[in-house]
């Protein structure tokens, strides 16, 4: 019931998250957002004339509907910036070159440009382009971009905004802290799970390490951080790596799910379908990179269909996990709820169902940061379940060993277990062979069931009359063997007295005869000699009238022990 309540709470939270994300208006970058209009570039178009004649610009149609090519994008009139230094920021896109024209109130137009190869000069964390507006006494009033070679997946100029220097620096510091925290957490999770894998050998742990490693590499490329490490890296190549690593992360996530759940969840056709989805994602990512820039929009649509197939597979996995009553369903739903929702929103964005947002481009990292924190709880729970399973298995193993080593009727050691523990004991040992007197007569009197009960009571009496470290076994029908340290007093007469006082079933009178022998018990030959001599002593006790003890060699009334050397000398031919 508790797991179902947790699952319902997770689903409710995810529904609220989806509602907030979808209902939220199209957000731009931090700062003052700018509305834009677009027109496909044609021969003879120039910035100065476009600033003056804006009737050709389309301000209503989505930029993504214009397809790929060259474009002019005009901003709204800029707000009053005063004397503050300002930057124009917008999302990184696939392009060959972007030229920014800034029109000032005095009619002067300034321009700056960068290409895909030199984009690292203006690329900031979060994969955003940031261009500083050239300062003049006259304030800037409008912006115009000339974008060449745009693939126009989601738009030509994504979410432009005006950001002052202080706000831009604060935003970059915050993003650096977030990405740094994610990188540190990812490295810690990899080390943590590899260390656990060395001890537990669970298949999901290396799969999870591979997933986190792919996400770490994806974060470096999708955030633009790699451009600061390799300034010469072409921005379009950076996006190729990002697409490939995102597909690798999705494939690794599916591999992790297959190892995280019980085998029954993916048994049959789900395993085949999941194999096909993983192969398709990786193949499409490679094709995406190879198709650039000729058929990039087609490759991007195919890539989106691959992620859609993955999203359709997720409900199937959860349904199968529910059907087989998986112990890990609610853990998976709790930890992976945010990444699944974010992945669904990105797929929706790729098909134009929701608008572009900066946080959406970085949602994979943010969602996986949440997942990593919650997965720590999930992994701890998995370890708890594993420890319980191993404890239960260990208890069953101990129980099985006890059953294999004990006599089922009396609970004492059986002959095999008794010999394995007795032979090899160091120091002088005393062996006692105990036999119930006239046990056949007992069976005839009270029946075999009553005789079995007599054997159980007799065994308890033996055990209670001996020190805890003494070995006691039932080695025959009514014959018992006892081995103890000779230095510890094991009195045969005390055993006989305890048996005499023990109340027996049906008030039958039960006595026993005991044969004793002392000596080393290091090897099997020692056991054979001790047993032969103790057995002889037992026959002597029975011949003397039963209900008494005799020690080997000495057949007189005194049960005092003889030395081992005497036993050897008298038993020699």
C-alpha positions in Angstrom: 0.0 0.0 0.0 2.8 2.4 0.8 4.5 1.7 -2.6 1.2 2.4 -4.4 0.7 5.7 -2.5 4.3 6.7 -3.5 3.6 5.9 -7.1 0.3 7.9 -7.1 2.2 10.9 -5.6 4.8 10.7 -8.3 2.3 10.5 -11.1 0.4 13.5 -9.6 3.6 15.5 -9.4 4.5 14.7 -13.0 1.0 15.8 -14.2 1.4 19.1 -12.4 4.9 19.5 -13.9 3.6 18.9 -17.4 0.8 21.3 -16.9 3.1 24.1 -15.8 5.6 23.4 -18.6 3.0 23.4 -21.4 0.8 26.3 -20.1 3.8 28.5 -19.5 4.2 31.1 -22.3 7.2 30.8 -24.7 10.2 31.9 -22.6 13.3 33.5 -23.9 16.7 33.7 -22.2 17.2 35.6 -19.0 16.8 39.4 -19.5 14.3 41.3 -21.7 12.8 39.1 -24.4 12.5 40.3 -27.9 9.9 39.5 -30.5 11.2 38.8 -34.0 10.0 38.8 -37.6 11.5 36.7 -40.4 12.0 36.8 -44.2 13.9 34.3 -46.4 17.0 36.0 -47.9 17.0 37.0 -51.5 19.6 38.5 -53.8 20.0 42.2 -53.4 18.7 42.4 -49.9 20.8 44.7 -47.7 20.6 45.6 -44.0 20.1 49.3 -44.4 17.0 48.9 -46.7 15.5 46.2 -44.6 15.7 48.4 -41.5 13.7 51.0 -43.5 11.3 48.7 -45.3 9.9 46.1 -42.9 6.8 45.2 -44.8 8.4 42.0 -46.2 8.9 40.5 -42.7 6.5 37.8 -41.4 5.8 38.3 -37.7 3.1 35.6 -37.3 4.4 32.4 -38.9 6.6 30.1 -36.9 10.2 30.4 -38.0 10.5 26.6 -38.2 7.9 26.5 -41.0 10.2 28.3 -43.4 12.6 25.3 -43.8 16.3 25.5 -44.1 18.3 28.2 -46.0 19.4 31.8 -45.5 17.2 34.3 -43.6 16.9 37.8 -42.3 15.5 38.2 -38.8 14.3 41.6 -37.5 13.8 42.3 -33.8 11.2 44.6 -32.3 12.2 48.1 -31.2 14.6 47.8 -28.3 13.8 49.1 -24.8 15.7 52.0 -23.4 19.0 50.6 -22.2 20.4 53.8 -20.7 24.1 53.8 -20.1 24.3 50.1 -19.3 26.5 47.7 -21.2 24.2 45.2 -23.0 24.4 41.8 -24.7 22.1 40.1 -27.1 21.7 36.4 -26.3 19.9 33.6 -28.2 20.1 29.9 -28.5 22.8 28.1 -30.4 21.6 26.8 -33.8 23.0 24.9 -36.8 24.2 27.6 -39.3 27.2 28.6 -41.4 27.4 32.2 -40.4 25.5 34.8 -38.4 25.9 38.6 -38.9 24.3 40.9 -36.4 23.4 44.5 -37.5 22.7 47.0 -34.7 20.8 50.2 -35.7 21.3 53.2 -33.4 19.1 56.3 -32.9 21.4 58.5 -34.9 20.9 56.2 -38.0 24.3 54.5 -37.8 24.4 50.7 -38.3 27.2 48.6 -36.8 27.7 44.9 -37.5 29.6 41.9 -36.1 29.6 38.4 -37.3 30.9 34.9 -36.5 30.8 31.6 -38.3 30.3 28.1 -37.1 34.0 27.6 -36.9 34.5 30.8 -34.8 31.3 30.4 -32.7 33.3 29.5 -29.6 34.1 33.2 -29.2 30.5 34.0 -28.5 29.3 30.7 -27.1 28.4 30.7 -23.4 27.4 28.0 -21.0 23.9 26.7 -21.7 24.8 26.6 -25.5 23.7 30.2 -26.1 25.3 32.8 -28.3 26.1 36.1 -26.6 27.1 39.2 -28.7 27.9 42.5 -27.0 26.2 45.5 -28.6 28.9 48.0 -29.8 28.7 51.0 -27.4 27.8 54.4 -28.7 26.5 57.7 -27.3 23.4 57.2 -29.3 21.3 54.2 -27.9 20.6 51.1 -30.1 17.0 50.9 -31.3 16.7 47.7 -33.4 18.6 44.5 -34.3 18.8 42.6 -37.6 20.4 39.2 -38.1 21.5 37.7 -41.4 21.7 33.9 -40.9 23.3 31.9 -43.6 23.1 28.1 -43.9 20.4 27.7 -41.2 19.0 24.2 -40.7 16.1 25.7 -38.9 15.1 22.7 -36.8 13.2 24.7 -34.2 13.8 28.3 -35.4 16.4 30.5 -37.0 17.0 32.9 -34.0 15.9 31.2 -30.8 14.6 33.2 -27.9 16.6 36.4 -28.3 16.8 38.7 -25.2 18.7 41.7 -24.1 20.8 41.1 -21.0 23.0 43.7 -19.1 26.5 42.9 -18.1 25.8 42.2 -14.4 22.8 39.9 -15.1 24.8 38.1 -17.8 27.7 37.5 -15.4 25.3 36.3 -12.6 23.6 33.9 -15.0 26.9 32.5 -16.2 28.1 32.0 -12.6 24.9 30.2 -11.8 25.1 27.9 -14.8 28.8 27.1 -14.1 27.8 26.1 -10.6 25.0 23.9 -11.8 27.0 22.2 -14.4 30.0 21.8 -12.1 27.7 20.3 -9.4 26.3 17.9 -12.0 29.7 16.9 -13.1 30.9 16.3 -9.5 27.8 14.3 -8.7 28.2 12.2 -11.9 31.8 11.4 -11.1 30.9 10.5 -7.5 28.0 8.2 -8.7 30.4 6.4 -11.1 33.0 5.8 -8.4 30.3 4.8 -5.9 28.6 2.3 -8.2 31.8 0.8 -9.5 32.9 0.3 -5.8 29.6 -1.3 -5.1 29.8 -3.4 -8.2 33.1 -4.8 -7.0 31.4 -6.0 -3.9 27.9 -6.9 -5.1 28.4 -7.8 -8.7 24.9 -6.5 -9.7 24.4 -6.1 -13.5 22.6 -2.8 -13.2 25.6 -1.0 -11.6 28.0 -1.0 -14.6 25.0 -0.2 -16.8 24.2 2.8 -14.6 27.9 3.9 -14.7 27.8 3.8 -18.5 24.6 5.9 -18.5 26.1 8.5 -16.2 29.3 8.6 -18.2 27.3 9.2 -21.4 25.4 12.0 -19.7 28.5 13.6 -18.4 29.9 13.7 -22.0 26.6 14.9 -23.3 26.5 17.7 -20.7 30.0 18.8 -21.8 28.9 19.1 -25.4 25.3 20.3 -25.1 26.2 23.0 -22.6 28.9 24.4 -24.8 31.5 23.8 -22.1 33.6 21.8 -24.5 34.0 24.9 -26.7 35.9 26.5 -23.9 38.3 23.5 -23.6 38.7 23.3 -27.4 38.2 26.8 -28.8 38.8 25.6 -32.4 35.9 23.1 -32.3 33.3 23.9 -35.0 30.0 24.6 -33.4 28.1 22.4 -35.9 30.5 19.5 -35.1 29.8 20.2 -31.4 26.1 19.6 -32.2 26.9 16.4 -34.0 28.7 15.1 -30.9 25.8 16.3 -28.7 23.2 14.4 -30.9 25.4 11.2 -30.8 25.9 11.4 -27.0 22.2 12.1 -26.3 21.3 8.9 -28.3 24.0 7.0 -26.4 22.5 8.3 -23.1 19.0 7.2 -24.2 20.4 3.7 -25.2 22.3 3.4 -22.0 19.2 4.3 -20.0 17.2 1.5 -21.7 20.1 -0.9 -21.0 20.0 0.2 -17.4 16.2 -0.4 -17.2 16.7 -3.9 -18.6 19.2 -4.7 -15.8 17.4 -2.9 -13.1 14.1 -4.7 -13.4 13.6 -8.4 -12.9 14.1 -10.6 -16.0 10.4 -11.3 -16.4 9.7 -7.6 -17.2 11.6 -7.7 -20.5 11.0 -11.4 -21.3 9.8 -12.1 -24.8 8.9 -9.5 -27.3 9.8 -6.4 -25.1 13.4 -7.5 -25.2 13.3 -7.7 -29.0 11.6 -4.3 -29.3 14.0 -2.7 -26.9 16.9 -4.1 -28.9 15.4 -2.6 -32.1 14.9 0.8 -30.4 18.4 0.9 -29.1 19.8 0.0 -32.5 17.6 2.5 -34.3 18.6 5.4 -31.9 22.3 4.8 -32.4 22.0 4.3 -36.2 19.9 7.4 -36.6 22.4 9.5 -34.6 25.2 8.4 -36.9 23.1 9.1 -40.0 22.2 12.6 -38.5 25.9 13.5 -38.4 26.6 12.0 -41.8 23.6 13.7 -43.4 24.7 17.2 -42.4 24.1 19.6 -44.0 22.4 18.1 -47.1 19.4 16.2 -45.6 19.7 17.4 -42.0 16.0 18.2 -41.5 15.0 14.8 -42.7 17.5 13.1 -40.5 16.3 15.3 -37.6 12.7 14.2 -38.1 13.8 10.5 -38.2 15.8 11.1 -35.0 12.7 12.5 -33.4 10.7 9.4 -34.5 13.3 7.3 -32.8 12.9 9.1 -29.5 9.1 8.8 -30.0 9.5 5.1 -30.2 11.5 5.1 -27.0 8.7 7.2 -25.3 6.1 4.7 -26.5 8.1 1.8 -25.1 8.3 3.3 -21.6 4.6 2.7 -20.7 5.0 -0.9 -21.9 7.9 -1.4 -19.6 6.0 0.1 -16.6 2.9 -2.0 -17.5 5.0 -5.2 -17.6 6.7 -4.3 -14.3 3.2 -3.8 -12.8 2.0 -7.2 -14.2 4.9 -9.1 -12.8 4.6 -7.3 -9.4 8.1 -5.9 -9.7 9.7 -4.8 -6.4 11.4 -1.9 -8.2 8.5 -0.3 -10.1 7.8 2.5 -7.7 11.6 3.2 -7.3 11.9 3.4 -11.1 8.9 5.7 -11.4 10.2 7.9 -8.6 13.7 8.3 -9.9 13.0 8.4 -13.6 9.7 10.4 -13.6 11.4 13.7 -14.3 13.7 12.4 -17.1 10.8 10.7 -18.8 8.6 13.9 -18.6 11.5 16.0 -19.9 12.2 13.6 -22.7 8.5 13.7 -23.7 8.6 17.5 -23.8 11.7 17.5 -26.0 10.0 15.1 -28.4 6.9 17.4 -28.4 9.2 20.3 -29.1 10.9 18.5 -32.0 7.4 18.0 -33.6 6.5 21.6 -33.1 3.8 20.9 -30.5 5.4 23.3 -27.9 7.7 26.2 -28.4 11.4 26.3 -27.8 12.7 27.2 -24.4 16.2 27.5 -23.1 15.6 25.3 -20.1 14.1 22.7 -22.5 17.4 22.4 -24.3 19.1 21.8 -20.9 16.3 19.7 -19.5 18.1 16.4 -19.9 20.9 17.5 -17.6 18.5 19.1 -15.0 16.2 16.0 -15.0 19.2 13.6 -14.7 20.5 15.6 -11.8 17.2 15.0 -10.0 17.3 11.4 -11.2 20.8 10.9 -9.8 19.7 12.2 -6.3 16.7 9.9 -6.3 18.6 7.0 -7.7 20.8 7.1 -4.6 17.7 6.2 -2.6 16.7 3.6 -5.2 20.1 2.0 -5.1 20.2 2.0 -1.3 16.8 0.2 -1.4 18.1 -2.3 -3.9 21.0 -3.0 -1.6 18.6 -3.4 1.3 16.5 -5.9 -0.7 19.7 -7.7 -1.8 20.9 -8.0 1.7 17.6 -9.4 2.8 17.6 -11.9 0.0 21.2 -12.9 0.8 20.3 -13.2 4.5 17.3 -15.4 3.7 19.5 -17.5 1.4 22.1 -17.8 4.1 19.5 -18.9 6.6 18.2 -21.5 4.2 21.7 -22.7 3.5 22.4 -23.0 7.3 19.0 -24.8 7.7 19.9 -27.1 4.9 23.3 -27.9 6.4 21.7 -28.5 9.7 19.2 -30.9 8.2 22.0 -32.7 6.4 24.1 -32.9 9.6 21.4 -33.9 12.1 19.4 -37.0 12.8 15.8 -36.1 11.9 14.4 -38.0 14.9 16.5 -36.8 17.8 18.1 -33.6 16.4 21.5 -34.9 17.4 24.4 -35.1 14.9 24.2 -38.0 12.4 27.2 -40.3 11.9 28.7 -38.5 9.0 28.6 -35.0 10.6 29.8 -36.5 13.9 32.9 -38.1 12.3 33.8 -35.0 10.2 33.8 -32.9 13.4 35.3 -35.5 15.8 38.3 -36.7 13.7 41.1 -34.1 13.8 40.4 -32.8 17.3 43.7 -32.1 19.1 44.6 -33.4 22.6 43.4 -36.5 24.4 39.8 -37.3 23.7 37.3 -39.5 25.4 34.8 -41.6 23.4 31.7 -43.0 25.0 29.4 -45.5 23.2 25.9 -45.4 24.8 23.4 -48.1 24.1 19.8 -48.3 25.4 19.3 -51.6 27.3 16.6 -53.9 26.0 15.3 -51.4 23.5 13.5 -54.1 21.4 11.5 -54.9 24.5 10.5 -51.2 24.7 9.3 -51.2 21.2 7.3 -54.3 21.8 5.7 -52.8 24.9 4.7 -49.3 23.7 5.0 -49.6 19.9 7.4 -48.1 17.5 5.9 -44.6 17.8 6.4 -44.8 21.6 9.9 -46.1 21.0 10.7 -43.1 18.8 9.5 -40.8 21.5 11.8 -42.7 24.0 14.7 -42.0 21.7 13.9 -38.3 21.5 13.6 -38.0 25.3 16.8 -40.1 25.7 18.7 -37.8 23.3 17.6 -34.7 25.3 18.8 -36.3 28.6 22.2 -37.1 27.0 22.6 -33.5 25.7 21.6 -32.0 29.0 24.1 -34.2 31.0 27.1 -33.0 28.9 29.2 -29.8 28.5 28.1 -27.6 25.5 31.3 -28.3 23.5 30.9 -32.1 23.7 29.9 -33.8 20.4 26.8 -36.1 20.7 25.5 -38.2 17.8 23.0 -41.0 17.1 25.1 -43.5 15.2 22.7 -46.5 15.1 19.2 -47.5 16.0 19.5 -47.1 19.8 23.3 -46.5 19.8 24.7 -43.0 20.6 28.3 -41.7 20.5 29.9 -39.0 22.6 33.3 -37.3 22.1 34.7 -34.8 24.5 38.0 -33.4 25.7 39.6 -35.8 28.2 40.7 -32.8 30.3 37.0 -31.9 30.8 35.2 -34.2 33.2 32.7 -36.4 31.3 31.5 -38.8 34.0 29.7 -41.9 32.6 28.1 -42.5 36.0 26.6 -39.0 35.9 25.1 -39.7 32.5 23.6 -43.0 33.7 22.1 -41.2 36.7 20.6 -38.5 34.5 19.0 -41.2 32.3 17.6 -43.0 35.3 15.9 -39.8 36.6 14.5 -38.8 33.2 10.7 -39.4 32.9 10.0 -41.6 29.9 6.8 -41.9 27.9 4.2 -44.3 29.3 6.3 -44.5 32.5 8.5 -47.1 31.0 11.8 -47.8 32.8 14.8 -47.1 30.6 18.5 -47.8 31.4 21.6 -47.7 29.3 25.1 -49.2 29.1 28.2 -47.2 28.3 31.6 -48.2 26.9 34.5 -45.7 27.2 37.9 -45.2 25.7 40.5 -42.4 25.8 43.2 -41.5 23.3 44.1 -39.2 20.3 41.6 -38.6 17.5 43.7 -37.0 14.8 43.2 -39.5 12.0 40.6 -42.0 10.9 42.8 -44.8 12.1 42.6 -43.3 15.6 38.8 -43.3 15.4 38.7 -46.9 14.3 40.9 -48.0 17.2 39.0 -45.9 19.8 35.6 -47.2 18.5 36.8 -50.8 18.6 38.0 -50.5 22.2 34.9 -48.5 23.3 32.6 -51.1 21.7 34.5 -53.9 23.6 33.9 -51.9 26.8 30.2 -51.6 26.0 29.9 -55.4 25.6 31.7 -55.8 28.9 29.1 -53.4 30.5 26.2 -55.4 29.1 27.8 -58.7 30.1 28.2 -57.4 33.7 24.4 -56.8 34.0 23.7 -53.6 32.0 22.9 -50.1 33.5 26.6 -49.4 34.1 29.7 -48.1 32.4 33.0 -49.8 31.6 36.2 -48.4 30.4 38.3 -50.1 27.7 40.7 -52.8 28.9 39.5 -52.6 32.5 36.6 -55.0 32.8 36.4 -54.6 36.6 33.7 -52.8 38.4 35.6 -49.5 38.5 35.1 -47.2 35.4 38.5 -45.5 35.9 40.2 -44.7 32.6 43.4 -46.6 31.5 46.3 -44.9 29.8 46.4 -44.8 25.9 49.7 -46.7 26.0 48.1 -49.5 27.9 45.3 -49.7 25.3 47.9 -50.0 22.6 50.0 -52.6 24.4 47.0 -54.8 25.3 45.4 -54.5 21.9 48.6 -55.6 20.1 48.7 -59.2 18.9 
